[in-house]
Amino acid sequence: MRGDVKTLTGPPHGTVVRMFDEYGFVRMSDGQEIYFAPNAVLNDGFEALKVGSAVELTVAEGEGAMGPQASMVRPISEVSRDSERRTEI
């Protein structure tokens, strides 16, 4: 073992900042806001999302009518979002 630490990065994370009847917005850690539609939320979870919910998302290629758009949104726990995933080699 050389004592090197390898940091594994997963899908981008963010926080729901605005919710409307037919769509919502997630703010990523870099401040960018990403639009999402109900059909992008896994397991029909759109109704369960609230402002402040932590989510993992996949950003679609290109932009939709409301700017950058998520193709997948998955609610996660705050612990999952804040934990660092590290593997020592």
C-alpha positions as CSV (number, residue, x, y, z in Angstrom):
1,M,0.0,0.0,0.0
2,R,1.3,3.4,-0.9
3,G,-1.2,5.3,1.2
4,D,-2.8,6.9,-1.8
5,V,-6.5,7.8,-1.5
6,K,-8.7,7.4,-4.5
7,T,-11.9,9.4,-4.5
8,L,-14.8,7.9,-6.3
9,T,-17.4,10.2,-7.7
10,G,-20.9,9.2,-8.5
11,P,-23.8,10.9,-10.3
12,P,-24.2,14.6,-9.6
13,H,-26.2,15.6,-6.5
14,G,-28.4,18.6,-5.8
15,T,-31.2,20.0,-3.7
16,V,-34.8,20.7,-4.8
17,V,-35.2,24.4,-4.7
18,R,-38.6,25.0,-6.4
19,M,-41.6,22.8,-7.0
20,F,-44.6,23.4,-9.2
21,D,-47.6,21.2,-10.2
22,E,-45.9,20.0,-13.4
23,Y,-42.2,20.5,-12.9
24,G,-39.4,21.4,-10.4
25,F,-35.9,22.7,-10.2
26,V,-32.8,21.3,-8.6
27,R,-29.8,23.4,-7.6
28,M,-26.5,21.6,-8.0
29,S,-23.4,22.3,-5.8
30,D,-22.0,24.6,-8.5
31,G,-25.2,26.8,-8.3
32,Q,-26.6,25.7,-11.6
33,E,-30.4,25.0,-11.6
34,I,-31.6,22.0,-13.5
35,Y,-35.3,21.6,-14.6
36,F,-37.1,18.3,-14.2
37,A,-40.5,16.9,-15.2
38,P,-42.5,14.4,-13.2
39,N,-41.6,11.5,-15.5
40,A,-37.9,12.0,-14.8
41,V,-38.4,11.1,-11.1
42,L,-37.8,7.5,-10.4
43,N,-40.6,5.3,-8.9
44,D,-43.3,7.9,-9.5
45,G,-41.7,9.9,-6.7
46,F,-42.5,13.4,-8.0
47,E,-45.3,13.9,-5.4
48,A,-43.0,13.0,-2.5
49,L,-40.4,15.6,-3.4
50,K,-40.4,18.8,-1.4
51,V,-38.2,22.0,-1.4
52,G,-35.0,20.9,0.4
53,S,-35.1,17.3,-0.7
54,A,-31.7,15.9,-1.6
55,V,-31.6,14.2,-5.0
56,E,-29.2,12.4,-7.4
57,L,-29.7,13.3,-11.1
58,T,-28.6,12.7,-14.6
59,V,-28.5,15.8,-16.8
60,A,-29.8,15.3,-20.4
61,E,-27.7,16.3,-23.4
62,G,-28.7,19.7,-24.8
63,E,-31.3,22.0,-23.2
64,G,-35.0,21.9,-22.9
65,A,-37.4,24.8,-23.1
66,M,-36.6,25.7,-19.5
67,G,-32.8,25.3,-19.8
68,P,-30.7,22.4,-18.7
69,Q,-33.0,19.4,-18.0
70,A,-32.6,16.2,-15.9
71,S,-33.4,12.9,-17.6
72,M,-33.4,11.1,-14.2
73,V,-34.0,12.3,-10.6
74,R,-33.6,10.0,-7.7
75,P,-34.4,11.1,-4.1
76,I,-31.6,10.3,-1.7
77,S,-31.0,10.7,2.0
78,E,-29.0,13.6,3.4
79,V,-26.4,11.1,4.7
80,S,-25.9,9.7,1.2
81,R,-25.4,13.2,-0.2
82,D,-23.0,14.4,2.4
83,S,-20.8,11.3,2.8
84,E,-17.5,11.1,1.0
85,R,-17.0,7.9,-1.0
86,R,-13.3,7.0,-0.6
87,T,-11.4,3.8,-1.2
88,E,-7.8,3.4,-0.2
89,I,-5.5,1.7,-2.5
